[in-house]
């Protein structure tokens, strides 16, 4: 930091959002924007070139998403702190960002003062989480460890996600309709839900069910 300012890059594929963040920080004392990018690959080139103190990274971007970008930055430039700045606050998104090595996770309703404070804290090596994100992480930690789905349970739930009836699921998997109902009851208990649709949603949110893309 030859200028004495924290050097920051802003990475977001939405031009207006990126410009807005840069405008918010332009007059902030002690912070200097040294680059901007619209995708993860370009962000890595910026980090290689400038080695900023903090990288503000959107989560969902073309070419290379925020998680992959964060992973690469942390591996190649450990002194650069990554702050996720996104609109997405699902449990899965938060966990992926934190596990990739981001020091903080902020939402785009963050105020200018909160954003500037978060950048300074991140540069000091402090973890920074939006209140809603922190609440979700704490709630997740308090949940009992989730048992994984068995292969058959996953097959049944995927069939449910495909819109099949119990009878159709039985035909697809070559099992009795009563067996399908038994698997569904076990799934409901395991996922703490009361209906088929909710079972699919919860399993996807928890990363227990993987759908073909």
Steps between C-alpha positions, in 0.01 A plus 500: 500500500741762380225766504398412853151416369329163489508383141174344387364338184129469422374199305138478385348406166228764535646826368262728690555317829877504454496872417280565802738324739796688356312831532412421862863439589655776285487763772574262787827602671768235512351290221617496140333307216784363287297293255164358397391188314181337375596135539716275713772441243556872454498536879789255532698701247437814705613332820814368328577851376411714800504265801226703670433491871133414450303354210123564496361203308147428380389141545342419165695612194581371153825326398601430862256538788570661835574175682757382246650849483529516878665160514760607243572835667545342843736239356707737288489823703431420866562862602203614291183473707183405316166654594196345333250773409182347361122489504495126576460390861394135488675260736669325208634824348632623834670171580661480157638853529639451849643157422678647196694726733311831496569699816159661481155473346297816444167564332436775250268687733810592701540875559807696394625532857447129565681411179795726575525368855483144369784564255718641778417210730569245227836661428586451870414132466168521682199295395213716374146367460174675422265456800260283301788283381636464853155393623475235230845362581424482871165331432673253270760416766226435755324249278572134564732335252296395200516135401567457128235355275534139403536425130140379485369805689680727255350308209151534646544869568638565152195327360279721716686803363426371149129519585433125517221350708571224751378244250725638227796508739438135581504413130819701435688344791332159470375504859154475653296817548484420873880498507503842335271629775730353765801674347309830490401471865864443593601797286241723669634401842863541398440844346243610762238587237137408441459489124673388182574843356657622821710183519654578160561865588664424835716221358626734227567781748703268720696357211357154560343471157669573169293558191634454146579837342 
